[in-house]
Amino acid sequence: MPLVLLLLPPLVASLLAIAVRRDTRLVGWSSVVLNGISLIASTWLCTGVLWQEATIIARNDFWRVDALSALLTLCITGVTLLASMFGPGLDSTDHYDAAQIRRFRIFVNAFALTMLIAVTTNNVGLMWVMIEATTITSALVIPLHRTKASVEASWKYLLICSVGIALAFAGTVLAYFDFVSTAGQLPNALNWTVLRDAAPSLHRELMQLAFAFILVGYGTKAGLAPMHTWLPDAHSEAPAPMSAMMSGVLLGVAMYAVARWKVVVDAALASSSFTSNLLLAAGVLSVLIGASSLVIQRHYKRMLAYSSVEHIGLVSVGLGLGPLGTFAALLHLVNHAVAKAMAFLLAGRILHRYETTEIAGVSGLLRVMPWTGSLFAVGVLALIGLPPFGLFVSEFLLVRAAIATGHVWVAAVALLLVLVAFVSLLNHLNRMLYGPVPQGVAVGERAGWRVIVLAGCAAVSLVLGIVLPWPLTMLIDRTVSIVTP
Amino acid sequence: MDGVFAQLIVLGASGMLLTGLIVLWRRGVPAYITAYRWQSWLLSGLTAAVGYLGHEPQLYWIAALLFLLKGIALPLLMSATERRFGTHRELRPYVNTEVSLLIGGVLVLFAYVLTRPWMAVTELPTRGGLPIAMALLFISLFIIVSRKKAITQVIGFLMLENAVALLAVVGTYGVPLLVELGVFLDALMGFLVMQIFIYDIHETFETIDVEQLARLKH
């Protein structure tokens, strides 16, 4: 029942956008309401997973929601709701025509649906199909304003991610091949639970090869270096709500797929640290590239995109550090979803007012847009990992996990790079907030309902940093016991 | 019987690899489309053969779908795109023909090395096709990174899809039907979206040479 309520609303919203051509306001608001229903359903799933049974299984094992899936659905539906509130067509102030609004509503909702199916299905083959489908649905929204830069960004995104994801499928086939040649053809052989239970009898070398393919494949979608080259372009050229979804949750969904496969491959490799080492290496490289690219950024949306590379690198490092690190990584994923979605939506508002994406072109933000400016400052400070925001807690836990598991050098490098990111982000932020107001930019801003929503995001990030609510820690604890049994 | 089966598989898979190599040494897009069509026909034939000799009747459906979609529909669509933009030729790829073929050879060798542990664990009569499928996979990747025209990159992507499908057929007698259908749908949608983007690129840049796409740097 909650599963139907979770998956049906985005489907209905997408179909509604196809059916209703003229009334963009109706389509927009109904998609906000439907995504709200989805969010309630995912909260319901989370409470179900916490209080009643550990996993919710439907349709003969086809759908399976455990703590990990529930956590991801919560992030996805939350950020989708935000994106639909900030999407075009709700009021008359934005400069999109009806066809563009229609395209946005159809594909954003389809995008949300594919991500939700990817995290709730038990079949790793179907998971792959859905993650591939996220590329297609999201690529169509990036060039909403057809400019040279946005067409180029979406072509790059589409091609690199399709190729990457094809490699992930090769990895899936490899694992399936190994399963079939040891256990014979079984009807549910691609189910994650079946693979996990059969894993100890699988061949080590083959599973290592399979994991390498899978990490490169899904890692491309997750924006792990060196496969991250599409990410800064796509995230900076997409409309702001789309950037929020891609950066806030799509990267997380790809890491979810990696985590699922890590469980299977770890079971096959017994006590080896093969997967952890690969994740650590990819993670440290991503943090390195993310942080060092932040130093030279001239565009604030690209700055946020590179900060995503850095944060997803930290998540990958966390997944490679055993149970403590996995806890930190998942908490980091949630914190990042909140803070980054908020920051991208605010960046969209700044772009709308200043009509430039260059940091040098934006000055005096606090005077021009007092609300947006101060919230943007809060968002960037949260992304830097300053206390009292959530990301500080998860980064702290991550470093502690690295030291506790004897990876002192990882802790040292991560801390150093986080410091580099800290200094450069603060520097860029400083330039945007203060200084003279450029000519031709209107000064002053009314606090509308959107500002209240964004302030709500800031509050959530603050709460996650100060008290760390116990239902969330309990949910993540359950998740950790799934990922590192 | 198994001997003939094994030889048939290796023959068909090698044919597919050859059609992949054609893209490395021919320059005209029509030749690439023909190569892709032949490759898809071979893939469809192989799938049917594995279905018959491996007693997997569901593979007949997949073979028929492969033939209709990848053997007929996609090449026709691509020819239409090609005609619309005039005869485009890969005049100066990033890597020239001689070096391309050399790299192709190295990739085939690499595929054989990579699949050795894998060949050791299986007794399937179709296992001879595994390294060839891997080789086709690497060559398709190489096509995508070394060619400039958007349409050639799309062909490389489609050949990559074919390589993975070949891998699934010779390695496991096909993945479960539901997943297979999903993969089909994705391939079709992905292709159509790429087709849309080729038009977009053409309209905004007035060329489909992706070398022009170099605005986004840092």
Chai-1 contact restraints between the chains, C-beta under 6 A:
chainA,res_idxA,chainB,res_idxB,connection_type,confidence,min_distance_angstrom,max_distance_angstrom,comment,restraint_id
A,G125,B,V175,contact,1.0,0.0,6.0,A-B,restraint_1
A,G125,B,V179,contact,1.0,0.0,6.0,A-B,restraint_2
A,V129,B,G182,contact,1.0,0.0,6.0,A-B,restraint_3
A,V129,B,D186,contact,1.0,0.0,6.0,A-B,restraint_4
A,E132,B,D186,contact,1.0,0.0,6.0,A-B,restraint_5
A,A133,B,D186,contact,1.0,0.0,6.0,A-B,restraint_6
A,I136,B,M189,contact,1.0,0.0,6.0,A-B,restraint_7
A,I136,B,G190,contact,1.0,0.0,6.0,A-B,restraint_8
A,I136,B,V193,contact,1.0,0.0,6.0,A-B,restraint_9
A,K148,B,T204,contact,1.0,0.0,6.0,A-B,restraint_10
A,K148,B,R215,contact,1.0,0.0,6.0,A-B,restraint_11
A,A149,B,R215,contact,1.0,0.0,6.0,A-B,restraint_12
A,A149,B,L216,contact,1.0,0.0,6.0,A-B,restraint_13
A,V151,B,D200,contact,1.0,0.0,6.0,A-B,restraint_14
A,V151,B,I201,contact,1.0,0.0,6.0,A-B,restraint_15
A,V151,B,T204,contact,1.0,0.0,6.0,A-B,restraint_16
A,E152,B,L213,contact,1.0,0.0,6.0,A-B,restraint_17
A,E152,B,R215,contact,1.0,0.0,6.0,A-B,restraint_18
A,E152,B,L216,contact,1.0,0.0,6.0,A-B,restraint_19
A,W155,B,F197,contact,1.0,0.0,6.0,A-B,restraint_20
A,S162,B,F157,contact,1.0,0.0,6.0,A-B,restraint_21
A,S162,B,G190,contact,1.0,0.0,6.0,A-B,restraint_22
A,A166,B,L160,contact,1.0,0.0,6.0,A-B,restraint_23
A,A166,B,V164,contact,1.0,0.0,6.0,A-B,restraint_24
A,F169,B,V164,contact,1.0,0.0,6.0,A-B,restraint_25
A,A170,B,V164,contact,1.0,0.0,6.0,A-B,restraint_26
A,V173,B,L167,contact,1.0,0.0,6.0,A-B,restraint_27
A,V173,B,A168,contact,1.0,0.0,6.0,A-B,restraint_28
A,Y176,B,T172,contact,1.0,0.0,6.0,A-B,restraint_29
A,F177,B,G171,contact,1.0,0.0,6.0,A-B,restraint_30
A,F177,B,T172,contact,1.0,0.0,6.0,A-B,restraint_31
A,V180,B,T172,contact,1.0,0.0,6.0,A-B,restraint_32
A,S181,B,T122,contact,1.0,0.0,6.0,A-B,restraint_33
A,L190,B,P176,contact,1.0,0.0,6.0,A-B,restraint_34
A,H203,B,V121,contact,1.0,0.0,6.0,A-B,restraint_35
A,E205,B,P117,contact,1.0,0.0,6.0,A-B,restraint_36
A,L206,B,W118,contact,1.0,0.0,6.0,A-B,restraint_37
A,D233,B,L216,contact,1.0,0.0,6.0,A-B,restraint_38
